Amino acid sequence: MHSQTYELRTLDPVLTTLAQGYVNRKYVGKELFPIVEVSKQKGRIPVFGKSAFVERSTSRAIGSNSNRLPQTEFDLLEFETTERDVEMAVDYLEEEQINDFYKYEQYTVRQLIDVLELNCELEAAKIATNPDNYPDDNKIIIDATSQNNLSIGSSQIIREAIERVRASIGVRPNTMILSYPVYQLICNDVSLEDKFKYAGITSLNTKIFSDYFDIPKVRIATTVFSPDGVSFENVWGNSIILAFVDDSSPDVRNEFNPSFGYTLRRRGMPEIDTYYENGGKIKVIRATDNYCLKMTSPQAGCLILNQL
């Protein structure tokens, strides 16, 4: 009889804690799709229309009926999370040559999580920069037929996008994501420079953008990726996204709060496990995540897409 060799999978709680606490600041997707933990792989979450942002009367006089909301205001969207993983192998001979192997393991975990997070960033950008995902009034397409131009009228265009969100849900956006190429265009906008020049401002940054447009959170999306291993492309293309996003703290955040979108992540993810191959001579470190991204309120965002 032939004996079988089983690869025993061992969850590493220390490295898992490191993975769950690691944040790469260059990624901005979670600003539009904040994380909400879910206990099941499949389920349904609310889709928020304009009515979800409307202030409701909650006062009730003695003897009067309760303030019942129409049931149609709580449409549900199906979701299904997907597992993603990536791993790296270390030969025991390499382990003997490394001065501090635990630090090397930590470095490996950060590399693995960065790979997973880049893919999550690509998914977020694919959803948020697709004009087909927005109502007609919630997108501004700048092309050869458009009278708009970010290099000479960026302030007016951004303010128009802010107003479109406010007109759609009654609330101003609290988040703005600018892709790096668009950010460079705006920084060279002479009309905007003139406005700041008299205030003694010589260079633009996210704080100035935040103050000027009254948007609490402004991020520049600088991440690039290589689709062919040779050339690089901007993950967020040539776009600006204005959105109202649930900004509550992670401990109270949940999918029932109105928001532009969410990352629905299985509870306990990401996790790090290890197993051995080749008779124990090769140790494999594996990172696993399980999530899906959903745009839960297209009306709560406005896409500015520069196609010039």
Backbone torsions as a table, in degrees:
resi	resn	phi	psi	omega
1	MET	NA	143.6	179.6
2	HIS	-95.7	132.2	178.2
3	SER	-83.6	145.7	178.6
4	GLN	-98.9	145.7	175.7
5	THR	-105.3	121.2	-178.3
6	TYR	-101.6	136.4	175.9
7	GLU	-88.7	111.3	-178.2
8	LEU	-85.5	123.6	-180.0
9	ARG	-90.5	124.4	-178.3
10	THR	-120.7	118.4	176.9
11	LEU	-70.9	131.3	179.0
12	ASP	-101.6	103.1	-175.6
13	PRO	-66.4	-33.1	-178.7
14	VAL	-68.9	-49.0	179.4
15	LEU	-68.7	-30.9	176.0
16	THR	-64.3	-42.8	176.9
17	THR	-61.0	-40.6	176.6
18	LEU	-61.8	-44.7	-178.3
19	ALA	-63.7	-40.4	-177.3
20	GLN	-72.4	-24.2	-179.9
21	GLY	-95.7	-7.8	-176.4
22	TYR	-79.7	130.7	179.4
23	VAL	-131.0	125.2	174.2
24	ASN	-96.0	112.2	-171.9
25	ARG	-67.4	-14.1	-177.7
26	LYS	-77.4	-16.4	179.4
27	TYR	-86.5	136.7	-175.0
28	VAL	-119.1	-3.7	-175.6
29	GLY	-57.0	-35.6	-178.5
30	LYS	-70.1	-14.8	175.5
31	GLU	-69.3	-31.3	177.7
32	LEU	-94.6	-29.1	-178.6
33	PHE	-125.2	72.8	-178.5
34	PRO	-62.2	154.1	-174.7
35	ILE	-78.7	133.2	169.3
36	VAL	-126.9	127.8	-179.9
37	GLU	-80.6	137.8	176.4
38	VAL	-124.6	151.3	-176.6
39	SER	-93.9	-14.0	-177.1
40	LYS	-123.0	154.1	179.7
41	GLN	-73.1	-31.3	179.9
42	LYS	-123.6	150.8	177.6
43	GLY	177.9	-167.0	178.2
44	ARG	-134.5	141.8	179.9
45	ILE	-128.7	157.8	-178.8
46	PRO	-68.0	146.3	169.2
47	VAL	-107.3	126.4	-172.0
48	PHE	-99.7	117.4	172.7
49	GLY	-92.7	-170.2	-178.8
50	LYS	-57.2	-35.9	-175.1
51	SER	-65.1	-23.7	-178.3
52	ALA	-68.0	-20.5	-177.3
53	PHE	-100.8	0.6	-176.8
54	VAL	-83.3	135.6	176.9
55	GLU	-69.7	132.9	-177.4
56	ARG	-111.7	150.2	173.9
57	SER	-76.4	128.4	-179.6
58	THR	-118.2	-3.9	-179.6
59	SER	-73.5	142.3	178.0
60	ARG	-135.1	124.9	178.2
61	ALA	-78.9	159.0	179.6
62	ILE	-58.3	127.9	176.5
63	GLY	84.6	-6.7	-178.2
64	SER	-90.3	166.9	-178.9
65	ASN	-74.4	158.5	176.9
66	SER	-72.7	161.0	-178.1
67	ASN	-85.4	85.0	-176.8
68	ARG	-83.0	133.3	177.2
69	LEU	-90.5	145.6	177.3
70	PRO	-60.7	135.5	-176.8
71	GLN	-64.0	-27.9	-177.6
72	THR	-66.3	-11.0	-179.5
73	GLU	-78.4	-4.8	-177.7
74	PHE	-120.1	65.1	173.8
75	ASP	-69.3	150.5	-176.6
76	LEU	-117.9	143.0	-179.2
77	LEU	-116.9	129.7	179.3
78	GLU	-76.6	144.7	175.3
79	PHE	-135.9	156.5	174.5
80	GLU	-147.2	117.5	-179.8
81	THR	-76.2	154.8	-178.6
82	THR	-125.8	136.2	178.1
83	GLU	-79.8	138.7	175.5
84	ARG	-132.8	138.7	176.9
85	ASP	-147.0	161.6	178.8
86	VAL	-153.6	147.5	-174.6
87	GLU	-142.3	160.8	175.0
88	MET	-135.4	144.3	-177.7
89	ALA	-108.8	141.8	178.9
90	VAL	-127.4	123.9	176.9
91	ASP	-75.2	145.6	-177.9
92	TYR	-63.4	-24.4	176.1
93	LEU	-68.2	-37.0	175.3
94	GLU	-65.7	-39.6	-179.1
95	GLU	-60.3	-38.0	-179.9
96	GLU	-68.8	-27.0	-177.2
97	GLN	-86.8	-13.8	-177.7
98	ILE	-88.0	128.6	-174.4
99	ASN	-62.3	-47.8	-179.9
100	ASP	-126.3	93.2	-172.9
101	PHE	-67.6	-31.4	-179.9
102	TYR	-64.9	-40.2	176.5
103	LYS	-64.7	-35.1	177.1
104	TYR	-65.7	-39.3	176.4
105	GLU	-62.5	-41.7	177.9
106	GLN	-61.5	-43.7	177.9
107	TYR	-60.8	-41.9	179.0
108	THR	-62.7	-42.6	179.5
109	VAL	-61.4	-43.8	179.6
110	ARG	-62.4	-38.5	176.8
111	GLN	-62.6	-44.7	-178.6
112	LEU	-64.7	-43.8	179.9
113	ILE	-65.4	-36.5	177.5
114	ASP	-61.6	-38.1	178.1
115	VAL	-64.5	-45.9	178.8
116	LEU	-63.7	-41.6	-177.9
117	GLU	-68.9	-34.1	177.0
118	LEU	-62.8	-42.0	178.2
119	ASN	-65.2	-36.7	175.8
120	CYS	-65.7	-39.3	177.9
121	GLU	-63.2	-41.4	178.3
122	LEU	-63.4	-39.3	177.8
123	GLU	-65.4	-43.4	179.8
124	ALA	-61.1	-45.0	-179.5
125	ALA	-66.0	-39.0	180.0
126	LYS	-60.9	-40.1	179.8
127	ILE	-73.5	-49.3	-170.9
128	ALA	-74.0	-23.6	-178.5
129	THR	-100.6	6.1	178.8
130	ASN	-89.6	111.2	-177.1
131	PRO	-62.0	-23.0	179.7
132	ASP	-66.9	-16.1	-178.8
133	ASN	-86.4	-1.3	-176.1
134	TYR	-116.6	149.6	169.5
135	PRO	-62.8	159.3	-176.9
136	ASP	-57.1	-37.4	-178.0
137	ASP	-77.8	-4.6	-175.5
138	ASN	-113.0	30.9	175.3
139	LYS	-150.8	142.7	177.7
140	ILE	-124.9	109.9	-178.7
141	ILE	-99.1	121.2	-179.9
142	ILE	-103.7	108.0	178.9
143	ASP	-136.5	-165.6	-176.1
144	ALA	-64.4	-23.4	-179.3
145	THR	-91.5	-6.3	-176.1
146	SER	-86.8	147.7	175.9
147	GLN	-87.3	-8.3	179.9
148	ASN	-82.7	153.3	176.7
149	ASN	-155.3	118.9	-176.3
150	LEU	-67.0	-22.9	-177.0
151	SER	-80.4	-11.8	178.8
152	ILE	-132.8	-6.3	-178.9
153	GLY	-147.6	38.3	-174.2
154	SER	-62.9	-38.7	-177.3
155	SER	-60.4	-46.2	-179.2
156	GLN	-64.6	-40.0	-178.7
157	ILE	-66.2	-44.5	-179.8
158	ILE	-65.4	-40.6	178.5
159	ARG	-65.8	-34.2	176.2
160	GLU	-64.9	-41.1	178.7
161	ALA	-64.6	-40.3	176.9
162	ILE	-59.6	-44.6	-179.4
163	GLU	-66.4	-33.8	178.7
164	ARG	-65.6	-38.7	175.7
165	VAL	-65.7	-46.0	-179.3
166	ARG	-62.0	-38.8	178.6
167	ALA	-68.4	-27.7	-177.4
168	SER	-80.4	-38.3	-174.3
169	ILE	-125.8	-3.4	179.3
170	GLY	80.1	6.9	-178.4
171	VAL	-133.5	138.7	176.6
172	ARG	-70.7	148.7	174.8
173	PRO	-65.1	148.3	178.5
174	ASN	-113.5	3.3	-176.9
175	THR	-139.2	136.4	175.2
176	MET	-134.0	126.1	176.9
177	ILE	-112.5	122.6	177.5
178	LEU	-114.1	125.2	173.7
179	SER	-68.6	154.0	-173.5
180	TYR	-60.7	-41.7	178.2
181	PRO	-61.1	-39.2	178.7
182	VAL	-68.8	-39.4	177.9
183	TYR	-58.3	-41.3	178.4
184	GLN	-64.7	-39.7	177.3
185	LEU	-60.1	-46.0	-177.4
186	ILE	-65.8	-37.4	179.3
187	CYS	-64.0	-22.6	179.0
188	ASN	-99.4	7.5	178.8
189	ASP	-72.8	109.1	-175.7
190	VAL	-61.4	-39.7	-178.9
191	SER	-63.5	-35.1	178.4
192	LEU	-75.5	-38.1	178.4
193	GLU	-60.7	-39.5	179.8
194	ASP	-62.3	-37.5	179.8
195	LYS	-65.7	-37.4	-178.4
196	PHE	-82.5	-26.3	-175.3
197	LYS	-59.0	-39.7	-178.7
198	TYR	-72.4	-15.4	176.8
199	ALA	-93.8	4.1	179.0
200	GLY	79.4	15.6	-179.5
201	ILE	-94.1	121.4	-175.7
202	THR	-102.7	-18.5	178.5
203	SER	-145.6	150.4	-177.1
204	LEU	-95.8	149.6	173.7
205	ASN	-150.2	178.1	-175.0
206	THR	-64.8	-32.4	179.8
207	LYS	-67.3	-40.4	178.7
208	ILE	-65.6	-42.6	175.6
209	PHE	-59.2	-43.8	-179.1
210	SER	-61.0	-45.9	-179.2
211	ASP	-68.6	-43.1	-174.2
212	TYR	-67.6	-42.2	-177.9
213	PHE	-96.8	-0.6	-179.7
214	ASP	56.9	48.5	176.3
215	ILE	-116.2	114.5	-174.4
216	PRO	-57.2	-39.4	-175.5
217	LYS	-121.5	118.2	178.2
218	VAL	-126.0	126.8	180.0
219	ARG	-129.7	142.2	175.0
220	ILE	-97.9	122.6	-178.8
221	ALA	-88.3	102.4	-175.3
222	THR	-102.9	-4.3	-173.5
223	THR	-66.0	137.8	174.0
224	VAL	-120.3	163.2	175.0
225	PHE	-143.8	162.0	-179.7
226	SER	-116.0	109.7	-179.9
227	PRO	-72.7	-20.6	-176.1
228	ASP	-125.2	4.2	-179.5
229	GLY	80.6	1.9	-178.0
230	VAL	-122.1	-60.4	-177.8
231	SER	-94.8	161.3	-179.5
232	PHE	-119.8	144.8	177.1
233	GLU	-128.3	153.2	177.1
234	ASN	-76.6	127.1	-177.4
235	VAL	-58.3	-41.0	-175.0
236	TRP	-96.5	12.8	174.4
237	GLY	57.5	-135.4	178.8
238	ASN	-120.4	78.8	-170.7
239	SER	-145.2	160.5	168.7
240	ILE	-131.6	133.6	175.8
241	ILE	-120.0	123.7	172.4
242	LEU	-105.4	130.7	-176.2
243	ALA	-153.4	150.9	168.5
244	PHE	-95.7	118.2	-174.6
245	VAL	-122.4	141.3	176.2
246	ASP	-57.7	114.1	-177.3
247	ASP	-107.1	19.2	177.6
248	SER	-71.2	160.4	-177.8
249	SER	-67.5	151.9	-175.9
250	PRO	-55.5	-29.8	-176.5
251	ASP	-73.6	-19.3	178.9
252	VAL	-116.6	-6.5	-179.6
253	ARG	-68.2	139.0	174.9
254	ASN	-153.6	165.1	-173.2
255	GLU	-69.9	-3.5	178.2
256	PHE	-93.8	1.4	174.2
257	ASN	-88.1	130.8	178.2
258	PRO	-57.3	133.4	-177.4
259	SER	-164.3	153.9	176.2
260	PHE	-55.4	-42.5	-178.6
261	GLY	-168.0	173.4	179.0
262	TYR	-145.2	151.8	164.9
263	THR	-99.7	113.2	-179.2
264	LEU	-92.3	109.1	-173.9
265	ARG	-115.2	135.9	177.3
266	ARG	-61.6	137.3	-177.5
267	ARG	-58.6	136.6	179.2
268	GLY	92.3	-2.7	-179.6
269	MET	-97.8	154.6	-5.3
270	PRO	-75.0	163.0	178.5
271	GLU	-133.7	154.2	179.9
272	ILE	-117.5	128.9	174.1
273	ASP	-131.1	163.9	-179.8
274	THR	-132.9	152.7	171.6
275	TYR	-152.5	166.8	-175.0
276	TYR	-116.0	148.5	176.8
277	GLU	-128.4	170.6	174.4
278	ASN	53.2	49.6	177.3
279	GLY	65.6	26.1	177.9
280	GLY	91.1	1.5	-178.2
281	LYS	-81.8	-18.1	179.8
282	ILE	-122.7	123.9	176.9
283	LYS	-101.5	128.1	-179.1
284	VAL	-107.4	126.7	176.6
285	ILE	-106.2	125.6	-173.6
286	ARG	-126.6	135.9	176.1
287	ALA	-110.6	132.8	-178.9
288	THR	-126.8	135.4	173.0
289	ASP	-129.5	162.7	-177.5
290	ASN	-151.4	110.0	-173.4
291	TYR	-161.6	173.0	166.1
292	CYS	-149.0	155.7	179.2
293	LEU	-109.0	137.2	179.7
294	LYS	-135.1	132.9	170.5
295	MET	-86.8	107.0	-173.1
296	THR	-92.8	-11.0	177.1
297	SER	-153.3	86.0	178.9
298	PRO	-59.0	-28.7	179.8
299	GLN	-69.3	-16.3	-178.0
300	ALA	-87.8	9.8	178.8
301	GLY	-138.1	163.2	173.9
302	CYS	-140.7	127.5	-179.1
303	LEU	-98.9	127.3	168.7
304	ILE	-106.9	114.9	-176.8
305	LEU	-115.4	116.6	-178.2
306	ASN	-93.7	112.0	-178.5
307	GLN	-110.4	10.6	177.9
308	LEU	-74.8	NA	NA
